[in-house]
Amino acid sequence: MAEGPSCWGSSMPGPTTYDVIIAGAGPAGSTAGYLLSKAGLRVLLIDKSTFPRKKLCAGLITYKTVRLLERVFGETVDSLKEQDIINYESCHYEVYCKDTLITQRDIPVPFRFIDRDTYDYFLLGKARQAGAAFLEGDGIGLRSLDILKSSVTTLSGKTYSAGIIIGADGVNSRVRRSFLVDLFGRDDWSGNLAAAHEIFLERRGAKKQIWHPALYFDYIDDGYAWIFPNRDRLKIGICALNNKNRKDLLTAFRHFLADMDMAEPQEGKIFSYVVPYGSFLPNPVFRNVMLVGDAAGFADPLLGEGIFYAQRSAELASQAILEVIKGGSGLLTSRQALADAYIKLLRLHIFTEFEYAGRIRDAIFTSLRRFRYLPLKIILGLLGDKPAETVHGIRSYKWMRKL
Ligand SMILES: Cc1cc2nc3c(=O)[nH]c(=O)nc-3n(C[C@H](O)[C@H](O)[C@H](O)COP(=O)(O)OP(=O)(O)OC[C@H]3O[C@@H](n4cnc5c(N)ncnc54)[C@H](O)[C@@H]3O)c2cc1C
């Protein structure tokens, strides 16, 4: 990459100086790492975990994710199955309100399932093959970010600098917290964070086998429970908005497991995490620091789907960086140009969808609270395949305007 380093004002190249540093090597970080390395930039990816690492997730990927994997990495569904990245798929899905079935459908495009340790390791491999340097494990986690010096310091005290820093370090992002923005006072951030619990049940020896994804409402306000199948295990979880939730989520989860006749997990086997659930940041860029994926709250406000949006926002951030570098303007102009380019792309490809998805979610939760399941059952019955097509990204959420 000829113009990159000088355009972005990096000092003399060396092992601690890069064009781009990416904190976090989940789907967002590895996708940006792959695209930017492939374009010829010197990229350093750093992650506090050692890969392959565990990540709490139900592992459902939609059609739009599969298309992204093909567009960005040249991988098809067949090649992903051959490499055991996609390990299961189902064309059937069911939605319940407690034990009442409110819709079940067979759809032409299946929902597909991955295991996050394999999937994330696979994407990281792509970034490394494209030339990204990678540092991982204890001591490598990002401790601090110096925005003025455009550098990051790891837990072990080593400092690396770059023209651009990307925060892809998940929902509890340290990069985001270095922005000095009072996020926690903002209703739209803290008010749209969900808590989640999940267990993994191995199929071997399980009392019950379920071979399609199923969603369950009414176990908790402002959230839902799920059973998602994998080839070898079931992923069973629950999530709900933190602040609106009047019931105890863990109690609701145990109630759900008992109703499903699923084995109560041994102590310590219920995992917990946070999901951005409509808490996306409209301006996730400050000077030359950009946020992608969960770090910016980019998960779908309807179902909390985040893998696609992590990768899509990384793709858009990479596009913005490459466009601005190609433009060849000076650093100060480029910083503004970078923010403008990234936010424009986010508005075009992500934010409008999130806004509609958020409205639909609020309407569903309000309707369930007031009228229980009947209106939702009637509407889902009338809509046929449209909801699944929307979740898959085959049609935009905007069609809901017509309802
Ligand atoms: C219970 C649950 C179920 C879910 N199910 C689904 C699903 O079925 N489908 C779906 O699409 N989405 C699902 N999601 C959401 C999805 O998991 C996230 O949206 C997605 O992982 C976001 O990817 P990311 O790359 O932005 O962040 P992450 O995957 O969280 O990756 C962040 C990376 O940053 C690293 N990191 C963190 N802090 C530091 C630091 N200080 N220094 C260096 N590295 C750091 C971490 O080790 C990690 O590797 C689920 C989430 C939860 C909690």
The ligand as an SDF file (V2000), in Angstrom:
LIG
                    3D

 53 58  0  0  0  0  0  0  0  0999 V2000
  -26.1310  -15.4440   24.5530 C   0  0  0  0  0  0  0  0  0  0  0  0
  -25.8680  -14.7960   23.2110 C   0  0  0  0  0  0  0  0  0  0  0  0
  -26.3570  -15.3850   22.0610 C   0  0  0  0  0  0  0  0  0  0  0  0
  -26.1340  -14.7870   20.8160 C   0  0  0  0  0  0  0  0  0  0  0  0
  -26.5930  -15.4330   19.6980 N   0  0  0  0  0  0  0  0  0  0  0  0
  -26.3760  -14.8880   18.4800 C   0  0  0  0  0  0  0  0  0  0  0  0
  -26.7780  -15.5750   17.3030 C   0  0  0  0  0  0  0  0  0  0  0  0
  -27.3170  -16.6860   17.3510 O   0  0  0  0  0  0  0  0  0  0  0  0
  -26.5460  -14.9810   16.0950 N   0  0  0  0  0  0  0  0  0  0  0  0
  -25.9490  -13.7570   16.0050 C   0  0  0  0  0  0  0  0  0  0  0  0
  -25.7870  -13.2490   14.8860 O   0  0  0  0  0  0  0  0  0  0  0  0
  -25.5130  -13.0920   17.1100 N   0  0  0  0  0  0  0  0  0  0  0  0
  -25.7000  -13.6390   18.3320 C   0  0  0  0  0  0  0  0  0  0  0  0
  -25.2410  -12.9970   19.4560 N   0  0  0  0  0  0  0  0  0  0  0  0
  -24.5170  -11.7200   19.2920 C   0  0  0  0  0  0  0  0  0  0  0  0
  -23.0860  -11.9730   18.8190 C   0  0  0  0  0  0  0  0  0  0  0  0
  -22.4680  -12.9130   19.6670 O   0  0  0  0  0  0  0  0  0  0  0  0
  -22.2780  -10.6590   18.8480 C   0  0  0  0  0  0  0  0  0  0  0  0
  -23.0360   -9.6260   18.2620 O   0  0  0  0  0  0  0  0  0  0  0  0
  -20.9560  -10.8220   18.0660 C   0  0  0  0  0  0  0  0  0  0  0  0
  -20.1180  -11.7160   18.7460 O   0  0  0  0  0  0  0  0  0  0  0  0
  -20.2490   -9.4670   17.9130 C   0  0  0  0  0  0  0  0  0  0  0  0
  -18.9890   -9.6780   17.3080 O   0  0  0  0  0  0  0  0  0  0  0  0
  -17.7660   -8.6760   17.6180 P   0  0  0  0  0  0  0  0  0  0  0  0
  -16.6420   -9.1330   16.7530 O   0  0  0  0  0  0  0  0  0  0  0  0
  -18.2280   -7.2920   17.5280 O   0  0  0  0  0  0  0  0  0  0  0  0
  -17.4180   -8.9090   19.1510 O   0  0  0  0  0  0  0  0  0  0  0  0
  -16.9570  -10.2330   19.9090 P   0  0  0  0  0  0  0  0  0  0  0  0
  -17.3710  -11.4470   19.1840 O   0  0  0  0  0  0  0  0  0  0  0  0
  -17.4250  -10.0490   21.3170 O   0  0  0  0  0  0  0  0  0  0  0  0
  -15.3780  -10.1750   19.8610 O   0  0  0  0  0  0  0  0  0  0  0  0
  -14.6690   -9.2190   20.6370 C   0  0  0  0  0  0  0  0  0  0  0  0
  -13.2510   -9.6950   20.8010 C   0  0  0  0  0  0  0  0  0  0  0  0
  -12.5340   -8.6750   21.5090 O   0  0  0  0  0  0  0  0  0  0  0  0
  -11.6870   -9.2700   22.4610 C   0  0  0  0  0  0  0  0  0  0  0  0
  -11.4460   -8.2780   23.4960 N   0  0  0  0  0  0  0  0  0  0  0  0
  -12.3030   -7.8070   24.4230 C   0  0  0  0  0  0  0  0  0  0  0  0
  -11.7070   -6.8900   25.2090 N   0  0  0  0  0  0  0  0  0  0  0  0
  -10.4430   -6.7690   24.7540 C   0  0  0  0  0  0  0  0  0  0  0  0
   -9.3340   -5.9740   25.1450 C   0  0  0  0  0  0  0  0  0  0  0  0
   -9.4010   -5.1290   26.1870 N   0  0  0  0  0  0  0  0  0  0  0  0
   -8.1850   -6.0980   24.4470 N   0  0  0  0  0  0  0  0  0  0  0  0
   -8.0920   -6.9660   23.3910 C   0  0  0  0  0  0  0  0  0  0  0  0
   -9.1000   -7.7490   22.9930 N   0  0  0  0  0  0  0  0  0  0  0  0
  -10.2620   -7.6460   23.6530 C   0  0  0  0  0  0  0  0  0  0  0  0
  -12.4520  -10.5030   22.9320 C   0  0  0  0  0  0  0  0  0  0  0  0
  -11.5760  -11.4800   23.4740 O   0  0  0  0  0  0  0  0  0  0  0  0
  -13.1210  -10.9610   21.6500 C   0  0  0  0  0  0  0  0  0  0  0  0
  -12.3550  -11.9240   20.9680 O   0  0  0  0  0  0  0  0  0  0  0  0
  -25.4260  -13.5730   20.7160 C   0  0  0  0  0  0  0  0  0  0  0  0
  -24.9170  -12.9700   21.8760 C   0  0  0  0  0  0  0  0  0  0  0  0
  -25.1290  -13.5890   23.1130 C   0  0  0  0  0  0  0  0  0  0  0  0
  -24.5470  -12.9560   24.3570 C   0  0  0  0  0  0  0  0  0  0  0  0
  1  2  1  0
  2  3  1  0
  2 52  2  0
  3  4  2  0
  4  5  1  0
  4 50  1  0
  5  6  2  0
  6  7  1  0
  6 13  1  0
  7  8  2  0
  7  9  1  0
  9 10  1  0
 10 11  2  0
 10 12  1  0
 12 13  2  0
 13 14  1  0
 14 15  1  0
 14 50  1  0
 15 16  1  0
 16 17  1  0
 16 18  1  0
 18 19  1  0
 18 20  1  0
 20 21  1  0
 20 22  1  0
 22 23  1  0
 23 24  1  0
 24 25  2  0
 24 26  1  0
 24 27  1  0
 27 28  1  0
 28 29  2  0
 28 30  1  0
 28 31  1  0
 31 32  1  0
 32 33  1  0
 33 34  1  0
 33 48  1  0
 34 35  1  0
 35 36  1  0
 35 46  1  0
 36 37  1  0
 36 45  1  0
 37 38  2  0
 38 39  1  0
 39 40  1  0
 39 45  2  0
 40 41  1  0
 40 42  2  0
 42 43  1  0
 43 44  2  0
 44 45  1  0
 46 47  1  0
 46 48  1  0
 48 49  1  0
 50 51  2  0
 51 52  1  0
 52 53  1  0
M  END
$$$$
